[in-house]
Amino acid sequence: MNNAEESNWYKEYINPSWIQMVAIKDRLFSGKTAFQKVEVSDTESFGRSLYLDQKTQSTEADEFIYHEALVQPAMISHPNPKKVFIAGGGEGATLREVLSHNTVSHAVMVDLDKEVVEICERFLPNHHQGAFKDARSDIRFEDARKFLETSTDTYDVIILDLPDPQEGGPASFLYTKEFYTTVINHLSPDGLLSIQSESLMAGKGNHEAFSAIHNTLRSISTMVFPYKTMIPSFSCDWGFNLVSMQINPLSLTKSAIDTRILQRGCSGLKFYDGQTHEGLFMLPKYVREILDQEDRIILDESPLVVF
């Protein structure tokens, strides 16, 4: 491949021995904010795509899978979510999914990087679909941890849609036991917390972040529900964790979930419904064994770092 041909491909190192390449039609934005490198490109396979610190964040083709998987199980499991807190979520798609529920009266989104949000608002209209301008949205540009540490507000649902905890990046201290404890203290008595929890790809070392996050949550809560789905643009299964104060998300029937979706006005869902909800939590044997064997707890003094 010559230099001209190589410039038409986006290369992403999944790990030191695996590179993913995607054909680029047009590079729309490339630059650095005060916190991270940001790129937006139109790709042949996945449409318009956002990359943060050279990692795929989301793409037009399959962002609905990631964002519905992250948001909807927690939102639907709650009988009447009115107040919601989002940490991260710069594209606005997590906020979009939250606001799809007609029960929501107030959604606070706290993202450290104002420039990323502005870039996404400009270049990713199909992601946010105007969510930033919704009257129920309250967008703050500050550190989510500091925001919660100085707040007394509680929320029905909290969603952590944070970038990968890369070395030198802005997110490592948002994956620790200390931070998760702070977050849980801001849940209402029947509140739920949803967390993007990194890759669940099979193979040596490829799932260590997921199992460590899960075990860290288990150290502070007895109701932690791990789940996963395949994200094509990530080239692997992606893990999530749902933490509940008292509601068991596995107790809802398929028909009850589908009824809530209709009642809430979430008619635009393309991935999530009652049947999908059931399948999300059915982890394969190797994943269950990994979680059973995990003993690490992520602390401020030893934060999680991924490649």
N, C-alpha and C positions, 0 to 999 in steps of 0.2 A: 504494500500500500504506500503510494507516494504522499508527499506532504499535503498536496491539494485534496486528495481523497480522504486523508486522515482528518482534515479540518472539518469535513462534513459528518463526523461522528462524535458523539459524546461518550467519553470513556469514564466509567465509574468503578472504582475499586470496592467490591463488596467485602473482600478481605484480602490479605496479602497475596493469596494464590488464585484469586478469581476476579476477573474483570468483566463487567457488563458493558456492551456497546449499543448505542441507539443512533439511528440515522437522523441527522438534523436537516430540516428544510430551511429554517430561518432562526438566527439568534437575535432575540428581541431585546434582551437586556443582560448586561454582565457588569458587575461592579462589587464594591465592598461597602458595607455599612460599618458603623462603629463596632459591631459585634460579630459579623460573619460575612462570608462571600455569598453573593446572590446571583443566580442565573435564571433566566426565563427563555425557553426555546420552543419553537414549533417542531415537533418530531414526526417522523413518518408513521411510527407504530402507535404512539400514545397521545398524539395531539399536543396541545400546549402544556408545557411541563415546567415545574418549579424545582430548582436545585438549591440547597443550602449547604455550604461548605462541601460541595462536590458530592452530595448525597441526594438521591431522588426524594423529594418531599411529597409531591403529588402530581398527577397528570389528569388531563381532561378525560381520557378514555376510561379510567377506573377509579378516580377519586371518590365516586359515589360508594364504591365498595368499602373503602377505608373509613370514610366519614360516617356512613350509616352504621357500620359495625361498631365504631367508637361511641357514637351518640345514642342510637336508638334503643339498644337493650336497657340501658339505665333509665332513659326518659320514659319508655313504655312501662317498665317495671314499677315506676312510681305512679301512684293512683292520681296525683294531681300536681305535677311539677309547675310551680309558679316562678320561683327565683332560681336562677342557674348561674354558676360561675365557670368560666373557661380560662384556663391558663394556657397561653400560646395560641395556636390556631390562626396564624397570620393570614392565611389565604381567605379566611372568612367562611369557609365551607362548613366548619364545625358550628359556627354561629348560625349559619343557614339552617342546618339540621335542627338545632335547638329551637329556632323560631318557627319551624314548621308545625310546632305544637301550639294549638290555640289556647292552651292553659297558661302559657308563659306570659308573665307580665313584665319581667325585668331580667335581662341577661347581661351580666358583667363579663367583659372579655379583657383580660390583662395580658398584654404582650410587651416584652422588653424592647423590641426593635420596631420603632415607628416607621423607619424607612422601608422595612420589609412589608408592612401592612400597606403603605402607600403604593409600593411597587405592585403588590397583588391586586389592590383596588383598581389600578390602572390596566394591568396586563391580564388579569384572570377574572374577567366579568362572569364567565360561566361557572366559576367556583363559588364566588360570594353571592351572586344574583341579587345584589342590592342590600344584603344583610347589614352592612355597616351603617346604612341610612335608615334602618328600621327604627321607629320611635321607641321600641322596647330595648334597643341596644345601648349599652354604656361602655364605650371603648376607652381603656386606660393604657398609657404607655409607661410602664414601670416594671420593676422586678416583682413577679407574682409572689415570691416567698415573702419579701418585705411587706407587700400589700396585705397578705393574710396575717402576718405577725402583728400588724398594727391595727387590724380591723376586728370588730366584734360581730359583724354580720354573719348570719347563717344562711345556708342554701339547701334547696331540696335535692338538687343534682349538681355535682362538681365534675368537670371533665378536664383532664390533663392531656392536652394535645401538644406535647413538647418535642422539640427537635432531639435528635440522637445526642446522648451525652458524650460528645467527642472531647478529647483532650484539648484544652484551650478554648473550648466552646462555651456558650452561655448557660448550658443546661445541667451540668453534672450534679450540682447541689440541689436539683429538683427531683432527684431519684433516691433520696436517702430516707432512713427511718425517721429522722428528726422532721424533715419536711412533710412526709406523709402523716405524721402525728398532728402537725399543725393543720393540715388540710382536713383531716377527719374531725377535728374539733370545730370546724366551720360547717359541718353537716347538721341539718335538722334531725329530730329524733327518728324519722323514717327515711332519712336521706340516703343517696347512693353516689358512689364515686366511680368514675370510669377512667382508665389509664391506658394509653398506648404503651405497650410493654416490649417492643423490639422483636427481632427476628425469632422465628420458631423453626428455622430450617434444620433439617436432619444433618448430622455430621459432627465431627469432633469440634467442640468450641463454638459452634454456630448458634447455640441456644442458651448460652450461659447468662446473658443479660436477662432474658425472660425469666429463667428459673430464679435468679437472684432477686429480681423485682418481686416476684410472687412470694418468695420466702420472707422477704422484708415486710411485705404487707401482712403476711400471716403472723408475724411477730407482734402486731398491734391490733389485729382484728380476727375474730373467729369466723367471720362470714366473708370469705374471699373466693370469687368464682372466676377461674381462668378460662379463656376461650380464644379462638383463633379463626382466621380465614385466609384464603389465598389472595394476595395482591399481585396481579400480573406484572406491573411495572417495577415491583420490588424483587421479582423473580423468586419469591418464597412465601411460605405461610407467615403471617404476621400475628403476633400475640397481643392480647389485651387482658386486663384484669378488672373485674367489677367488685367493688367493696360495698357492702350494705350494712346499715345500722340495724335493720330488723326485717326487711322484706327479702324473701327468697325468690330470685328471678326465675328459678327453675320450677316454681309452683304454678306459674301461669300456663294455661292451656293455649294451644294454637288458636282456637277460636276466640278466646279472651283477648289475645294480643291483636288479632285482626280486627276485632270490634273496637279496641282502643285506638288503633290506627285510624279507623274511619271516624270515630268520635272526635279525635284530635285534629282532623283535617289534614293528615299527612298523606295526601293522595298521590304525591309525586315520588314516593319511594320506589326505587328500582331494584334494590338488593334485599331489603329487610322485610320480613313478615313473620307470621307465627311459625311456619315450618322452618324458615331460616333460623329463627331464634333457637329452636330445639337443636338444630345441627351445630350451631356455633359452639355450644358447650360440650359436645361429644368429642373429647380429646382422644387421640390414638394411644395405644398402650405405651409406646416409647416415651411419649410426652408425660404421661402420668407417672412413669417410673423416674424420669428426670426430676420432676417436681417432688416426688417422695424422697429422693436421695439428696436434694439440695439442703445445705445447712448454712449458706452465707447470708449475712444481713448487711445491707449497704448502709454505711454510716457517714456522717460528715467528715470524719477523720480518714475514711477510706472510700471515697465516692466512686460510683460506677463510671467506667470509661470504656467506650467501644471503639473499634477501629474506624 
